[in-house]
Amino acid sequence: MKKKSEKKIKRTTTVCLSHKEDADGICSAALIKAIFGGDSILVDYHGQMDTLEKLKHDKTLKKLFICDLGLNKKNQDVFIEIMAELKNNGISITYIDHHDASVSVITRLTKLKINVIHDIKECTTVQVYDKYKRKLSGHFRFLAACASITDYMDDRKKASQLLQIYDRQFTLINATVLTYNIVGHQKDPDYLLYLVDELSNSKYPHQIPNSFELAQIQVEKLSLMIDKIKKNMKKMSNLGYVEIFDSGASGAVNFVLGLSGKNVGVAYKERSEHGAYAVSIRGSKSCKFHLGRITNNIASKCGGSGGGHKNACGAVIPKSKIKKFLRELNRKLV
C-alpha cells in the first residue's frame, strides 16, 4: 500500500502559452481563457523554449494550449522533444498556429497525439474561434476579426466572412487601439495579462480603461520616428533597412517599407541582454517571395532564428552577423 506522500499528484491546471507581441497572440489567449479558464503565459519567440522547459516541471499541469508561436529550424527539434516529454507525463496539448512549418514537423507533432490546428491561410485567433465557436459567444468573433486585421490576414476566406458582420471602421479602430496598447506595454507583463483578462470577459478594446489615451502615446512616438527613418535609412538593390535605437523595430518597419520604395523593408534593434538584434521584416503586396521561409533559412545559417508569414516575419540575429544577414536577404530577393 502506498504511503500518503507517495500518491500521484492530481493535475488540475490549464495553461495557455501565447505570443505577447501582437493582437493575434493576445486575442488567442483571451479566447482560450474564455472557454477553458486557467492561466495565461505570454512570451516572445525567444522566450517560448525557456518557458516550456519550466512547464515540464509543473506537477499540476493538466492541459496546455500553445498559440501563435511559430517554430524555426533552430528550435523545432527541441520543441518536439519537450512535447514528447509532456505527453509522456499525461499532459493534453493543443498547438494552434499559422506560421510556416514543414510537413515533417506537423507530422511528428501529430504522431505524438498532439491536437494540431495549423493553417497558414488564417491567423491563429480565427482558427481558435473556428474550432471552438460553439463554446463562444458571438462577441469573440469580433476579436478574431481584429486579430486578422493586425496580422494582415483580413482578406482570407474565414476572416473576411467575420469582417462582413461588423462595420469596418469600428473594427479597424478597435484593432488599432488594441495593437498600440500591446506595443506600448511589452515591458509590462502584468498589463498584457490584464488585457487578456479584459478581452476574455467580453470587452471591446475601446472599452478597456484608458485604451485610447495609451494608444495616442504610441501614435506620437511613431510620428516622431518618421523623420529619423528618413535620415538614417539605407538601401540595397532589393530592400531598405534601418537600425532603430529608441523604439521597437516592429513599429518602424512599415515606415521603412513605404519610404524606401522597395518591396521589402527591414528594421532591427539591439537586444542588449542577448547580444543580438531583433529584426522585423515586411514585404509589399508586390513582393513575390515568402519572406518567412527565406528568413528562417538565412537566420539559421547566421546562428540565429527566424521565420513567419509570407509578407511579415522576424528574426533574432547575432550582432556580428547582421550585415551578412542583410546581404543574404537582399541576394535572395531576385
C-alpha positions in Angstrom: 0.0 0.0 0.0 1.4 3.4 -1.0 2.0 6.0 1.7 0.1 9.2 1.5 3.2 11.1 0.5 3.7 8.8 -2.5 0.3 9.3 -4.0 0.3 10.7 -7.5 -0.2 14.5 -7.5 -3.5 15.4 -9.1 -3.1 17.5 -12.2 -5.6 20.4 -12.3 -4.0 23.4 -14.2 -4.9 24.6 -17.6 -2.3 26.9 -19.2 -2.3 28.9 -22.5 1.2 29.8 -23.7 0.7 32.5 -26.3 2.6 35.2 -28.2 2.8 38.5 -26.3 3.9 40.9 -29.1 0.7 41.3 -31.2 -3.1 41.2 -31.1 -3.2 37.7 -32.6 -1.4 36.2 -29.7 -3.2 38.3 -27.1 -6.6 37.6 -28.6 -5.9 33.9 -28.9 -5.1 33.7 -25.2 -8.3 35.6 -24.4 -10.4 33.2 -26.4 -8.8 30.1 -24.7 -9.3 31.7 -21.3 -12.9 32.4 -22.0 -13.5 28.8 -22.9 -11.3 26.8 -20.6 -10.3 29.3 -17.9 -6.9 28.6 -16.4 -3.7 30.7 -16.6 -2.2 32.6 -19.5 1.6 32.9 -20.0 2.7 35.4 -22.6 6.1 35.2 -24.3 8.0 36.4 -27.3 9.5 33.9 -29.8 12.8 34.0 -28.0 11.3 33.1 -24.6 9.0 30.3 -25.5 11.5 27.5 -25.2 12.7 28.6 -21.7 9.1 28.7 -20.6 8.3 25.3 -22.0 11.3 23.9 -20.1 9.9 25.3 -16.9 6.4 23.9 -17.6 7.9 20.4 -17.9 8.4 20.6 -14.1 4.9 21.8 -13.3 3.4 18.9 -11.4 -0.1 20.4 -11.6 -0.2 21.0 -15.3 -3.0 19.1 -17.0 -3.9 20.9 -20.2 -1.6 23.0 -22.3 -2.5 25.3 -25.3 0.2 26.8 -27.4 -1.0 29.7 -29.6 0.6 31.9 -32.3 4.2 30.7 -31.5 5.8 29.6 -34.8 8.8 27.2 -35.0 12.0 27.5 -36.8 15.0 25.3 -37.8 16.8 26.3 -34.6 14.1 25.3 -32.1 11.8 22.8 -33.8 13.6 19.6 -32.8 13.9 20.7 -29.1 10.3 21.8 -29.2 9.2 18.3 -30.3 11.4 16.7 -27.6 9.7 18.8 -24.9 6.2 18.0 -26.4 7.1 14.3 -26.2 8.1 14.6 -22.5 4.9 16.5 -21.7 2.8 13.9 -23.4 4.6 11.1 -21.5 3.6 12.9 -18.3 -0.1 12.7 -19.4 -0.5 16.3 -20.4 -3.2 17.2 -23.0 -1.6 19.5 -25.6 -3.2 21.6 -28.3 -1.0 23.5 -30.7 -2.7 26.3 -32.8 -0.6 28.3 -35.2 -0.5 29.9 -38.7 3.3 30.4 -39.2 5.0 28.4 -41.9 6.0 24.9 -40.8 7.4 21.9 -42.6 5.2 18.9 -43.2 7.6 16.7 -41.3 7.3 18.9 -38.1 3.4 18.8 -38.3 3.6 15.0 -38.9 5.9 14.5 -35.9 3.6 16.5 -33.6 0.5 14.6 -34.8 2.2 11.3 -34.2 2.7 12.4 -30.5 -1.1 12.7 -30.4 -0.9 16.4 -30.0 -4.1 18.2 -31.3 -2.5 20.2 -34.1 -4.6 23.1 -35.6 -2.4 24.6 -38.3 -3.4 26.7 -41.3 -1.1 29.3 -42.9 -4.1 30.9 -44.6 -5.8 32.2 -41.5 -4.4 33.9 -38.4 -4.3 32.0 -35.1 -7.3 33.7 -33.4 -9.5 33.0 -36.4 -8.5 29.3 -36.1 -9.2 29.3 -32.4 -12.6 30.9 -32.9 -13.5 28.5 -35.8 -12.5 25.5 -33.7 -14.4 26.4 -30.6 -17.2 28.8 -31.8 -19.9 26.6 -30.3 -18.4 27.3 -26.9 -18.0 31.1 -27.5 -20.5 34.0 -27.6 -20.7 36.0 -30.8 -18.5 38.7 -29.2 -15.4 36.7 -29.7 -15.7 36.5 -33.5 -15.1 40.3 -33.3 -11.7 39.7 -31.6 -10.9 37.2 -34.3 -11.7 39.9 -36.9 -9.5 42.4 -35.1 -6.6 39.9 -35.0 -6.9 39.2 -38.7 -6.5 42.9 -39.5 -3.4 43.4 -37.3 -1.8 40.3 -38.9 -2.6 41.5 -42.4 -4.8 38.4 -43.0 -8.2 40.1 -43.1 -8.6 39.2 -46.8 -8.6 35.4 -46.1 -11.8 33.4 -46.5 -12.8 32.9 -42.9 -11.5 36.2 -41.7 -13.3 38.2 -44.5 -16.6 36.4 -43.6 -16.2 37.6 -40.0 -15.4 41.1 -41.0 -18.6 41.3 -43.1 -20.6 41.1 -39.8 -19.2 44.4 -38.5 -18.8 48.0 -39.6 -15.2 48.0 -41.0 -14.2 51.4 -39.4 -15.4 50.2 -36.0 -13.3 47.1 -36.3 -10.3 49.0 -37.6 -10.2 51.5 -34.8 -10.6 48.7 -32.2 -7.8 46.6 -33.8 -5.5 49.7 -33.9 -6.2 50.7 -30.3 -5.5 47.2 -29.1 -2.3 46.9 -31.1 -0.9 50.2 -29.8 -1.7 49.2 -26.2 0.1 45.9 -26.7 3.1 47.5 -28.3 3.4 50.1 -25.6 3.4 47.6 -22.8 5.9 44.9 -24.0 7.9 45.5 -20.8 4.8 45.4 -18.6 3.7 41.7 -18.4 1.1 42.4 -15.8 -0.7 44.8 -18.2 -0.6 42.4 -21.1 -2.2 39.7 -18.8 -4.8 42.4 -17.8 -5.6 42.8 -21.5 -6.2 39.1 -21.8 -8.5 39.1 -18.8 -10.5 42.1 -20.0 -10.9 40.7 -23.5 -11.9 37.3 -22.2 -14.6 39.0 -20.2 -16.2 40.1 -23.5 -14.9 43.7 -23.5 -14.2 45.5 -26.7 -10.7 47.0 -26.9 -12.2 50.5 -26.8 -14.0 49.7 -23.5 -10.7 49.0 -21.7 -9.9 51.9 -19.4 -7.5 54.5 -20.8 -7.0 52.5 -24.0 -7.4 55.5 -26.3 -5.1 57.6 -24.2 -2.4 54.9 -24.2 -2.8 54.4 -27.9 -2.3 58.1 -28.5 1.1 58.0 -26.7 2.3 55.3 -29.2 1.0 57.2 -32.2 3.0 60.3 -31.1 6.1 58.1 -30.7 5.6 56.7 -34.2 5.1 60.1 -35.7 8.5 61.3 -34.3 10.1 58.2 -35.8 9.4 59.1 -39.4 12.0 61.8 -39.7 14.6 59.6 -38.0 13.9 56.8 -40.5 14.2 59.2 -43.4 17.5 60.4 -42.1 19.1 57.0 -41.2 17.6 54.6 -43.7 19.8 52.8 -46.1 19.1 50.9 -49.3 20.3 47.8 -51.1 19.2 46.8 -54.6 16.1 44.9 -53.3 15.4 46.2 -49.8 15.5 49.2 -47.5 16.8 48.9 -43.9 17.4 50.9 -40.7 18.7 50.4 -37.2 16.3 51.5 -34.5 17.6 52.9 -31.2 14.7 54.4 -29.2 11.6 52.3 -30.2 10.6 48.9 -31.3 11.7 47.6 -34.7 8.2 46.2 -35.5 6.7 49.7 -35.2 9.3 51.1 -37.6 9.5 48.5 -40.3 6.3 49.5 -42.2 7.7 53.1 -42.5 10.9 51.7 -43.9 8.9 49.6 -46.4 6.9 52.6 -47.6 9.7 55.2 -47.5 12.4 53.1 -49.2 10.3 52.4 -52.4 11.5 48.8 -52.2 9.3 45.7 -52.0 11.0 44.7 -48.7 11.7 46.7 -45.6 13.9 45.7 -42.6 14.2 47.3 -39.2 16.4 46.0 -36.4 17.2 46.9 -32.8 19.8 45.7 -30.4 18.7 43.3 -27.7 21.5 44.1 -25.3 20.6 41.2 -22.9 21.1 38.7 -25.7 24.0 40.1 -27.7 21.8 40.1 -30.8 19.5 42.2 -32.9 15.7 41.8 -33.0 14.8 42.1 -36.7 11.4 42.9 -38.3 10.8 42.3 -42.0 7.8 43.4 -44.1 7.0 42.9 -47.8 4.7 44.9 -50.0 1.8 43.3 -51.8 4.0 43.2 -54.9 6.6 41.0 -53.1 6.6 37.6 -54.8 8.7 35.8 -52.2 7.8 34.0 -49.0 9.8 36.1 -46.6 9.1 33.8 -43.6 10.7 30.8 -45.3 13.7 32.8 -46.6 14.3 34.4 -43.2 14.1 31.0 -41.4 16.9 29.6 -43.7 19.2 32.7 -43.6 18.8 33.2 -39.9 19.7 29.6 -39.1 22.9 29.9 -41.3 23.8 33.1 -39.3 23.5 31.4 -36.0 20.1 33.0 -35.2 16.5 32.1 -35.6 13.6 33.5 -37.5 10.5 32.9 -39.7 6.9 33.9 -40.0 4.4 34.8 -42.7 4.8 35.5 -46.4 4.9 39.3 -46.1 5.6 39.7 -42.4 8.2 38.0 -40.3 11.0 38.4 -37.8 14.3 37.1 -36.6 16.9 37.2 -33.9 20.4 37.6 -35.4 23.8 37.8 -33.6 25.2 41.3 -33.8 28.3 40.2 -35.6 26.2 38.6 -38.4 23.6 41.4 -39.1 25.4 42.7 -42.2 25.7 39.1 -43.6 22.0 38.6 -42.9 21.1 41.7 -44.8 23.3 40.8 -47.8 22.0 37.3 -48.0 18.4 38.5 -47.7 19.0 41.1 -50.5 20.6 38.4 -52.7 17.6 36.1 -52.3 15.1 38.8 -53.4 15.9 38.4 -57.1 
